[in-house]
């Protein structure tokens, strides 16, 4: 039997998506033993599950906020595969008790798998390198710059001599892909799905400037004498050394720049603001000349994708599906009016789409799935 401390550590590993299959089995067995051996196959058992988890497991795990509900579910996937995962709903438990209608016997489509490390690197001479297919080690050399792929599947640019000309490369992630790259100045950039970055293989003496489309998390190498600038969707970000997230997808209503550490200056054609850690600058995607809005945000929620999770807090259904569609490379359609729902939850990006379906069906969303086409039929 696990101790409380061991269980807490294992739950934390599971939430981060780092638990091995063997650890998942141990965690499931621990959970079942703590719910008095009840199964999850009918509504009576689920009622017991609610009472047991709310009164005991929340205290043991110590991982959830006030008025949050940790829900363990066994989902039958492809009629035989059992998946256990934790979903955290920001709901009042008394209201949730009356809404438990989950059917664990239901079979979901398990062929829609999560994304992974995928990207195309386009060199200055036009050569394209599929980064998920090439071996680790030296990939190319451009203008005295070595380009290498590490054993961890990341790309790094290092200088091996002086160079006069600026050569630009572009890294592009597809839907269902993400990738990390270290630029020649030591700045690390992690691109989310369906994103791209154009950058010089080395930076000029007076300025470090790149262009980003989509979403990226940047850890900018400090250099007080050479500012770092990012151009993205009608705005420019200037930093000296900091960590921040930028979301500039075409299908999102706002371009969002969220500061994690340090300080950044955000400007567009009509305004300029300096962000503090925990603040998000918002630029209207359809009219970038509008003044920049600034508001405080939950950093854990914003950076969850980089840490291997989806995390939502009172998000609309359309927002949840736009975000997850990029990762699972699916097309989402609505037959009729979009359900007016607010979704709150956290789930690993490593689970198949069936895991996300379970979360949303718990909220009353109805699906029709055909290969990579997902239709909402509410």
N, C-alpha and C positions, 0 to 999 in steps of 0.2 A: 504494500500500500504506500502511495506517495505521501510525503509530508506536504503541508500547506505551501512551504517555500518552494519545493520541487514542482508542485502543480502550477504555482504562479509563474515560474520560469518557463515551464513547458507551454502554458497558455500564451505567454508573450512571444515565444518562438513561433507558435502556430499563427498568431495574428500577423507576424511579419512574413509569414510564408516560408520560414526556414525549417519547419519541422519535417523530419524524415517520415516515410510511410510507417516505419516501426513506432516512431514517437506518436504519430496520429492514432495508432491503435491503442497505445498505452493511455493516451489522453481520453479516448472514447471509453475505454474500460473504466478509467477513473470516474468519468462523468456518470456512467451507468451505475456504478457501485454507490455513488453519492445520491442517486435518485431512486434508491431502494430497489434496484433491479427492474424497474419498470421499462417496458418496451415503448416504441414510438409508433405503434401501428394503428391506433384508433383514438377517437376524440377523448375518451375517458383518460387514457394514458397521457394525452397532451395536457389535459386539465391538471393532472397530478404534476406533470413536468413544470408547468407554470408556477405552481405553488412551491415546489421544491427548489427550483432555481432562484426564484425571487427571495425566498426566506434564507437560503443557505449559500448557494454558489456565488452570489454577488459579493457576500462578505468574504468568502474564501479567496476569490480571484483578486479583489481589490483593484480591478482595472477599469471599472465603469463609473461614469459620472452620476450625480444625483438624478433620480427619476429615469435612469436608463435601464434597459432590459436585455441581459445577455441570453440569447436563444440558441441552444444546441439542437440541430436537426439532422436526422439521417435521411438522405434522399436516395431513392432507388434510381440509379442512372443506367440506362440501357438494360433495364430489367435485372441486372445482376451486380452492378458495381455500387458499393455504398460509399458515399462521401460525407464526411463529418466536417462541419465548419461552424464558426461562431459569427453571429450577426448581432450587432449592437443597434437597437432601435431607441431613438430619443423620444420615448412616449411615456405617458402616464401608465403605470402597470395595471391600475384598476380598469382603465379603458381597454387595455390590450387583452385582459383576461376574457372579456366578452367578445373579442374579435378573432380568437384562435380557431381557424378553420382549415389549417394546413393538413394535407393528406400525404403522408409519407410514402404511400404505395405508388404514387403517380410516377410515371416514366417520362423523363425529359430527353430531348435530343442532346446527346453527349459528343457529337462530332464537331461542334464549334469550339475549337480549342483556343486558349489564350495566346497572345503574341509573345515575342521574344526578341533577342538581339538580332536585328535585321536592318541593313542600310546599304545604300549605294554611294560610293565615294567617286566623284568626278574630278579628275585632275585637270591641271591647266591646259594640257594638250588635248583634252577631250576624252581621254581614256577613262572608261568606267570600271570600277572594281566592286564586285559583290562581296561585301565584308563578311557575310555569313558563310561564304563558300571558300574563301582563301585561307591558307594556313597561317599560323602565328609566325611572327618574325618580320623581316624587312618586306615592305610592300612596294615601295617606289622611292625615288629620289628626284626632287625637283629643286633646281636652283640652290644647291648646297643645303637642302633640307631633307633629312631622313624621315620617312613615314613608316612606322612600325605598328604591328598588331600584337598586343600583349596576350599572355596566357589567359587573362581574365576577359578577353574579347573586347578590349578597348584600343582606340587608335591614339598614337602620340606623335607629335611633330617635334623634332629636335634639329638644331642647327649644327653643321659640321664645318662652317667656314663663312666668310663674308659673301654677301650677295647684293647686287645693286637693284635688280628689277623686282617688282612685286608680281607674284604669281598667285592667282586665286583658285581655290578648290571649293567644291560644294559637297556637303554630305546630306543625303536625303533618306529619311525613314519612311517606309510604306505604312499603310494601315496595318495594324498588327505587328508593328516593329518599334524598337527604341534602340538608342546607341549612345555611348559615351566617348568623348574625344578630348584630348589634351592639346591645346594650341601651343605654338612655339614659345609663348611667354609664360607658360605654366598654367594658364587659365583652363579650368575643366568645365566642359559643357555636356550636359545630358539631354538628349533630344527625346521627346515623347513621340508617340505614333503620328504619322502623317505630318511630319515637320521637316524643315530644311534649314541649313545654315550655309551662307557663303562667306568665306574668310580668306585672308592672305596666308600663304605658307609661312611667311615671316611678317612682322609688323614694321612699319616705318618708324623713324626715330622720334617723331613728334606726336603720333597718334596710333591708337589701336582701335580699329573699326571693323565691325562685322554686320551682317544682315541676317535676321532670323524671321522665319515664317512658321506658324504653328506654336508649339509649346516647348519650352526649354528651361532647365535649371542651370544657373551659372555660378561658379565659384571663381571669381575674378582674382588673378594674381595681383598683389599690391605693387604699384609703381606710381608714386606721387608725381613724377615728372612726365609720365606719358599716360594721359587719360584713356580710359576704355569706353568706347561708344558702340551702342547697338541701335541700328535702324530697323524699325518694325511697324508696318501699317500706320503711316501718318504720324509717327512719334519717334523721338530719339531719346535714348537713355544714356546718361553719362555717369560713370563710376570711377573710383580710384582703386578700391579693393573691397569686395563685398560678396554676399551671396543673395541671390534673388531668383524669383520665378517669373517668367513671362509667358502669357497665353494670348496668342494673336491669331487663332483659327478664323478662317473666312466665315464659317457658319455660326460663330458666336456673336452675340449682340455687342459685346464690349471687348476691347483689348485691355488685358489686366496685367499690371506689373506689381508684384508683391515682394516687398523687401523682407529678408530674413535676418541679415546681419549687415552692419555698416551703414552707408548712406548713398542714395542715388538721387540724381537730378533728372526729372522727367519733364519733357517739353514737347509741345506741338505748336501749330501755327498761331494759336490764340492765348496760350498760357504756359506757365512753368511752375513746377512744384518740387520740393525736396521731401522725399519719403523718409520716414523713420521706421525702424524694425517693427513689424507687425501691421504696417499700413499697406494698403493697395491703391495704386493709381489706376483710374479707369478712364479710357478714351472711347468715345462712341465709334463703333466700327463702320457705321454707314455715313457718319459725318465727323471726321477726325478734327475738324476745326472748332468743335465745341470745347469749352473749358474742361480741363482735367478734373475729375472728381476724386476725392481721397476719402477712404473709410478704413476703420480697423477690421481685420479679418482673423480667422483661426488658421495659424500657420500650419498646424498639423493636417488640417483638411486640404489646404492648397498644395502642400508638398507630398501628400499621401502617394501619388502616382510614382514619384521617384523612389519611395521607400517600399514599393511593391503592393500597394493597396488602392482600392477605390474607397473614398470616404465622402459621404454626403450628409448635409445638415439642412433639412427643410428644403431640399432641391426639388424642382419640378420634374415630372416624369420625362418631359422632352429633353431637359438638361442632362438627366442621368443617362438617357439612351444616346444622346449625341456623344457624350464622353466615352461610354463603353463601346459604342459602335466602332470607334477608331481602333480600339485595342483588339476587339474580336473580329475586325474586318467584316462587318455585317451591314446589310442595308435594312433600315427600319422604315416601315410604312404604317399609316394609321387608317383604319377603315371607320370613318366617322370622326366625331369630336375627340380631341385629345383629352384623356381623363385628367381632371383637376385634382392631382394628388401632390402631397409633399413627402418626399422620401428622405429618411435619415437612416444611415447604416454604414457599416464598414465590412469589407470583404476582400480577401486576397486577390490580386490580379493573376494568380497562378491557377485559379480554379477554372474549369470549363464554363461555358456560357450557361450551362444548366444550373450552376450554383447561383448566378445572378438572377435567373428566371425564378428560382425558389424564393429569393428575397422579394422580388417584385410581385409574385403571385400571392405572397403573404399579405401584400398591400391591396390585393384585389385586382391586379392587372391580369388580363387574359391574353394569351399568345397563340399565334399560329405560325409554326416554324417549318420552313422548307429549305433545306440546305443552309445557305447563308442569307436567306431572305426571312426577315422577322416582321410579322404583321401584328399590330395591336388591335384587338377586335372588341374592345369594350363598347 
